[in-house]
Structures are given as C-alpha cells and as structure tokens.
Amino acid sequence: MQKFTRPLTREIELAGERLALTFSERGIALRTVGSRKAPWEITWPALVCHLMGKCNAPGVEPSLEQLTEAIRSFKSTPAPTSQAPAPEVHKEVVHEPHASPPPPHEVPVSSSEGVLGTSTAP
C-alpha cells in the first residue's frame, strides 16, 4: 500500500468553476482555486460511510461499528452503474414562410452566489 508522504492536490472543473481537491492521510479537502476561505473537508471513514448510505449527521465522525458496517456493505454490494444521459439529437426545425417565429428561450444567468435572473437567448 502506498502511504501519503505529503498532501496531493489536483484541480478539476465543475459547473464552470475550478476546484482544488487535496488528498491527504486524513481525507479530502475541497476549495475553490484561488480562494482564501477554509476548505470543506471529509475524512476517509466519513466518505466511505457516506458513499454506502451509512452516514451520521454532517460533521459527525462515524463510529467504528458504523465504519465496519459500511465496509461490509461496500464489499457485498455491486457498484451502481452510472446512467449517462443519451446524447441530444438536434433536429432542424422547418418553419412555414408565413408562420410567426418561435418565442425566444430564457436562459438562467447565474453567479457563484446563485441565479440572478434570466436572459433572452436568440
């Protein structure tokens, strides 16, 4: 088994945001790249219990019995298969010459704090 000699950080992009994941002997820390805020962290035992649906309340570490049960469940349950969404098929829409154009689509405009409103897209 390879042990952590120092934390290992990798960047990922999700929902247009760059996030830094730091893997350490204790668990995983998640933060926004460039942020000075304290990261969100989860320990390895809490991660295993969460994945197997054997969680405590957030921020409460699982007991040895809960961790043992989560690992037992992990070993006996097949991994879920991810259901990738079917690719979108774009069909060409043919409009009659005298038909009115379709209404514009509303596109949510968001920031890191949430949805700000909508914008009309062509």
C-alpha positions as CSV (number, residue, x, y, z in Angstrom):
1,M,0.0,0.0,0.0
2,Q,1.3,3.4,-0.9
3,K,1.1,5.9,2.0
4,F,0.7,9.6,1.9
5,T,4.1,11.3,2.5
6,R,2.6,14.7,1.7
7,P,-0.8,16.0,0.6
8,L,-1.6,15.7,-3.1
9,T,-3.6,18.5,-4.8
10,R,-5.4,18.2,-8.1
11,E,-7.6,20.7,-9.9
12,I,-10.9,19.9,-11.6
13,E,-13.6,21.9,-13.3
14,L,-17.2,21.5,-12.4
15,A,-20.1,23.7,-13.5
16,G,-17.6,26.2,-14.9
17,E,-15.7,26.6,-11.6
18,R,-12.2,25.5,-10.9
19,L,-11.9,23.4,-7.7
20,A,-8.9,22.1,-5.9
21,L,-9.1,18.7,-4.3
22,T,-6.4,17.9,-1.8
23,F,-5.9,14.3,-0.8
24,S,-4.1,13.6,2.5
25,E,-3.7,10.9,5.0
26,R,-6.7,12.3,6.9
27,G,-9.2,12.6,3.9
28,I,-10.1,15.0,1.1
29,A,-10.3,18.8,1.2
30,L,-12.3,20.8,-1.4
31,R,-11.9,24.5,-2.1
32,T,-12.3,27.0,-5.0
33,V,-9.0,27.6,-6.7
34,G,-7.5,30.9,-5.5
35,S,-9.9,31.2,-2.5
36,R,-8.6,32.1,0.9
37,K,-11.6,30.6,2.7
38,A,-11.1,27.4,4.7
39,P,-11.8,24.3,2.6
40,W,-14.6,21.8,3.1
41,E,-13.2,18.6,4.4
42,I,-14.3,15.0,4.7
43,T,-12.3,12.2,6.4
44,W,-11.8,8.8,4.7
45,P,-14.2,7.0,7.2
46,A,-16.9,9.6,6.7
47,L,-16.5,9.4,2.9
48,V,-16.9,5.6,2.9
49,C,-19.9,5.8,5.2
50,H,-21.5,8.5,3.1
51,L,-21.0,6.5,-0.2
52,M,-22.6,3.5,1.4
53,G,-25.5,5.4,2.8
54,K,-24.5,4.8,6.4
55,C,-23.8,8.4,7.3
56,N,-24.1,10.3,10.5
57,A,-25.2,13.9,10.6
58,P,-22.8,16.2,8.7
59,G,-19.7,16.9,10.7
60,V,-20.0,13.9,13.0
61,E,-17.4,11.2,12.5
62,P,-18.8,7.6,12.1
63,S,-18.2,5.1,14.9
64,L,-16.0,2.0,14.4
65,E,-19.2,0.0,14.2
66,Q,-20.7,2.2,11.5
67,L,-17.5,2.2,9.5
68,T,-17.3,-1.6,9.8
69,E,-20.9,-1.9,8.6
70,A,-20.2,0.5,5.7
71,I,-17.2,-1.5,4.6
72,R,-19.1,-4.8,4.9
73,S,-21.9,-3.2,2.8
74,F,-19.3,-2.0,0.3
75,K,-17.8,-5.5,-0.1
76,S,-21.2,-7.2,-0.6
77,T,-22.9,-4.6,-2.8
78,P,-22.2,-4.2,-6.6
79,A,-21.2,-0.7,-7.6
80,P,-24.0,1.3,-9.1
81,T,-23.9,1.7,-12.9
82,S,-24.0,5.4,-14.0
83,Q,-26.8,6.2,-16.3
84,A,-25.2,8.6,-18.8
85,P,-27.8,10.7,-20.4
86,A,-28.5,10.0,-24.0
87,P,-26.8,12.4,-26.4
88,E,-29.1,15.2,-27.6
89,V,-30.2,14.9,-31.1
90,H,-30.6,18.3,-32.8
91,K,-33.3,18.3,-35.4
92,E,-33.7,21.0,-38.0
93,V,-36.9,22.9,-37.5
94,V,-38.6,24.0,-40.7
95,H,-40.9,27.0,-40.3
96,E,-43.7,27.8,-42.7
97,P,-42.9,31.1,-44.6
98,H,-45.9,32.9,-43.0
99,A,-45.6,31.4,-39.5
100,S,-44.5,33.6,-36.7
101,P,-41.1,32.9,-35.3
102,P,-40.9,30.8,-32.1
103,P,-40.6,32.7,-28.8
104,P,-37.0,33.3,-27.5
105,H,-35.7,30.9,-24.9
106,E,-35.0,32.1,-21.4
107,V,-31.5,31.2,-20.2
108,P,-30.7,31.5,-16.5
109,V,-28.0,33.9,-15.7
110,S,-26.0,32.9,-12.6
111,S,-23.1,33.7,-10.5
112,S,-21.3,31.9,-7.7
113,E,-24.0,33.1,-5.3
114,G,-26.9,31.6,-7.3
115,V,-29.3,32.5,-10.1
116,L,-29.5,36.3,-10.8
117,G,-32.3,36.2,-13.3
118,T,-33.0,35.2,-16.9
119,S,-31.6,36.4,-20.2
120,T,-33.3,36.0,-23.6
121,A,-31.2,33.9,-26.0
122,P,-31.8,34.0,-29.7
